Amino acid sequence: MNTVVIGAYWGDEGKGKIVDLIAADADWVVRFNGGDNAGHTIVIGDKRVILHTLPSGVLQGKNVAIGPDVFLNPESFLKDCQEVVNKGFKIAGKILIDERTHLIMPYHISLDSSQEASGELKIGTTKRGIGPAAKDKASRTEDITIHDLLQKDFPKRLYAVLRAKKAELAERGIIKDEDELAKYSEAIASRYNKYAGKLRPFTGSVAYELNESIRHGKSIIVEGAQGALLDIVHGTRPYVTSSNTTAGGAFSNLGVNPREFTILGVAKAYPTRVGEGLFPTELKDELGRQIQKEGQEFGATTGRPRRVGMPDLVALKYSAMINGFDAFAVTKIDVLAGKKFKAAIAYEKEGAITARFPFKLDGWSPVYSDKEYYFERFTEQQAIEMAGQGYDSLPDPMKEYFRELVQFTQVPISMVSLSPKREITVRKNALQRTREHLQK
């Protein structure tokens, strides 16, 4: 089955584990967006691997591809490859990087850091250069792709781009004058020409490769970076990422037929958010601190603490609508064990109540369901037993919460993760269920 895996909240939902789990039956695992500002953490046995650019399926020896809407930092990509080897895994499959993929250049990182440090229109980026690279891509004239890097006239192309950006670079203190600009360009060209030799064997057309694979009945898993609520169009602007993070973005970016795929939304049992931006159900109390600690809610890329909130069904229903989820995979429900929690089912502002997710969250407060949920903590051994016995073995209060989630969002649940470990996951054939079953 071809599947697109999308984060249902603001990212950090555990997509890496879910992709790693279902990749066992796949021929290709493909990354369709974002850059090394996202980190996917996979736990296999006693090994914990964090990947920033390489798709998670590389750990299972699958063919992996990086699509044309990914912003690639060559150094970060090569570090990912080394991380896989250092942790004792073999890169057994093909690695394909689309020739249209845009490169993150040193000046992108400098510009990103400078803007965040200045406080001017700060949005809490990871300072990895994603935004400035996306801005150059949109300009159509100041962008640099892998195809550009592999050409003999790359240094000339780079210098022309830098000259066009000279005023901006000077304003941010990155260069001072024409002579310094020329030296800066030469240094980058020398460094990136070394990357060119290492990237050339991986470069090709992802669209042609994937469509050919689909035609021959091969199975493809597509993974996204960040979450749906950080989508540059449908997310909580301006505190969003620089690419499309929804399922629609996967299809348009990769050039594949959406009718060939199912769409799986990964919904962490509680939402988290990193950096700036309004967060209606955010917990700033002891419960929030407990969840943050037990859930190890610290960014895989930056180490920044993640803000934690109560479950938000309004946000999940909106996410389900704009993505067309066929099912949810619920992660980190084990972190809520031993804690009382409720789910937001509406928002309120100045006496007005809505069950729609607002374009701007300013002033909106969550309205919670009357139902309070609580289930006892369970050991890893108990989690293993539940994973083996199936969905019916889960605690009744946990299933009651899932029932409310399903009825509110109209999306069934196909997987429940009870631990960071790959094998401790309850799988349910929810993708085959009809919409009429949701009310039962």
C-alpha positions, 0 to 999 in steps of 0.5 A, spaced: 500 500 500 502 506 498 501 511 504 503 518 505 504 520 513 503 527 515 503 530 522 497 532 524 499 538 529 505 542 529 510 537 528 514 532 533 508 527 533 513 521 532 512 520 524 519 517 524 517 511 528 511 510 524 514 511 518 520 506 520 514 501 522 510 501 516 516 501 511 518 494 513 513 492 507 515 498 502 520 499 496 521 506 497 521 511 503 520 518 500 521 525 504 517 530 500 518 537 504 522 541 509 529 541 510 534 539 516 530 543 521 526 537 522 529 531 526 526 524 526 528 520 532 527 512 531 528 507 536 530 500 534 532 496 540 537 500 544 539 504 538 536 511 538 538 514 531 536 521 529 535 523 522 534 530 519 534 529 512 535 522 510 528 518 510 527 514 516 526 507 511 534 507 510 534 504 517 531 498 514 535 498 508 529 501 503 530 505 497 530 512 499 528 519 496 529 526 497 524 530 493 524 537 489 521 541 495 526 539 500 531 544 502 538 540 502 544 542 506 549 537 503 553 537 510 547 535 514 545 530 509 552 527 509 552 527 517 545 523 516 549 518 512 555 517 517 550 517 523 546 511 520 553 507 519 556 509 526 550 506 529 551 500 526 546 500 520 548 498 513 545 503 507 543 497 503 538 501 498 538 506 493 539 513 495 536 518 490 536 526 491 532 530 486 536 534 481 531 540 482 532 540 490 534 547 492 541 547 496 541 551 503 547 555 502 552 558 508 549 565 507 542 562 508 544 560 515 547 567 516 541 571 514 536 566 518 540 567 524 541 575 523 534 576 523 532 572 529 537 575 533 535 582 531 528 581 533 525 584 527 519 580 525 522 574 529 518 567 528 522 562 532 526 559 527 531 553 528 536 558 524 538 553 519 537 557 513 530 554 511 526 561 510 531 564 506 532 558 501 525 558 500 525 566 499 530 565 494 526 559 490 520 563 490 524 569 486 526 564 481 533 567 479 537 567 486 536 560 487 541 554 487 539 547 485 543 541 485 543 541 478 546 548 478 551 545 483 553 539 478 555 544 472 562 547 470 559 554 471 557 553 478 562 558 481 559 563 476 552 562 477 554 563 485 557 569 484 551 572 480 547 570 485 551 573 491 552 580 487 544 580 486 544 579 494 549 584 495 545 589 499 542 584 503 548 581 505 551 588 506 546 590 511 546 584 515 554 584 516 555 578 512 560 582 507 562 589 506 564 590 499 565 588 492 572 585 494 570 581 500 564 579 496 568 575 491 572 572 496 566 570 500 563 567 493 570 563 492 570 560 499 563 557 498 564 555 491 570 551 493 567 548 499 561 546 495 565 543 489 567 538 494 560 536 496 558 536 488 563 530 487 559 526 493 552 528 491 553 527 484 552 519 484 545 520 488 542 525 483 536 524 478 529 525 477 524 523 483 518 523 479 520 519 474 523 514 479 517 513 483 512 513 477 515 508 474 515 504 481 508 505 481 507 502 474 510 496 476 506 495 483 512 497 488 510 500 494 512 507 496 511 511 503 512 518 503 514 522 509 513 529 511 517 534 515 514 538 521 506 538 521 500 540 518 499 546 522 505 549 520 503 549 512 505 555 509 498 556 506 493 552 511 498 553 517 498 558 523 501 564 519 506 567 520 509 562 525 509 556 520 515 553 516 517 555 509 513 549 505 507 545 504 506 540 509 500 537 508 498 531 503 496 535 497 503 538 498 506 531 497 503 529 491 504 536 487 511 536 490 513 529 488 509 529 481 505 523 483 498 521 482 494 522 489 489 516 487 495 511 488 495 513 495 492 512 502 493 518 507 495 517 514 495 522 520 500 521 526 497 525 532 501 525 538 496 524 544 497 531 546 500 537 542 506 540 542 509 546 539 516 549 538 518 556 538 513 562 537 506 562 535 499 561 539 497 555 542 490 555 545 491 548 549 498 550 552 499 547 559 504 552 563 502 548 570 505 542 573 501 537 569 505 540 563 512 540 566 510 532 567 508 531 560 514 535 557 519 531 562 516 524 561 515 525 554 522 527 553 519 533 549 525 537 547 527 538 539 531 533 536 534 538 531 535 544 536 534 541 543 529 546 545 524 545 550 517 543 546 511 547 549 505 542 551 498 542 551 491 538 552 489 534 546 485 539 541 480 535 537 478 542 533 485 542 531 485 535 529 479 535 525 481 541 521 488 537 520 484 531 518 479 536 513 485 539 509 489 533 509 483 528 507 486 523 512 484 515 511 486 514 519 490 516 525 496 513 528 496 515 535 503 516 539 505 517 546 499 515 549 503 512 554 505 519 557 498 521 559 498 514 563 497 516 570 494 523 569 487 526 568 486 530 562 480 533 557 480 534 550 478 541 547 472 540 542 471 548 541 474 555 541 471 561 545 472 568 544 468 574 547 462 570 548 462 567 541 463 559 540 466 556 534 468 548 532 472 551 527 480 552 527 480 560 526 485 563 521 488 567 527 488 564 534 489 571 537 484 571 543 481 564 542 480 560 548 479 552 548 472 549 550 473 542 553 469 536 553 465 535 560 468 528 560 475 527 564 479 521 562 484 517 566 488 510 566 493 507 570 500 507 568 503 501 565 509 497 565 513 496 558 512 489 559 504 490 559 505 495 553 508 489 550 502 484 552 497 489 549 501 490 543 501 483 542 493 482 544 491 488 540 486 494 540 481 490 545 486 489 550 487 497 551 485 500 558 477 502 557 478 509 559 484 510 553 479 507 548 473 512 551 478 517 549 479 514 542 472 513 541 471 521 542 477 523 538 474 518 532 467 521 533 469 528 533 474 528 527 470 522 523 477 519 522 478 512 524 485 510 528 489 504 525 495 504 530 496 506 537 504 507 539 505 505 546 512 506 547 518 509 542 520 502 541 518 500 534 515 493 536 510 496 542 505 498 537 498 496 537 495 495 529 488 495 527 486 495 520 482 501 520 483 503 513 478 498 511 473 501 515 467 505 512 465 512 515 458 509 517 462 504 522 465 511 525 459 512 529 458 505 532 
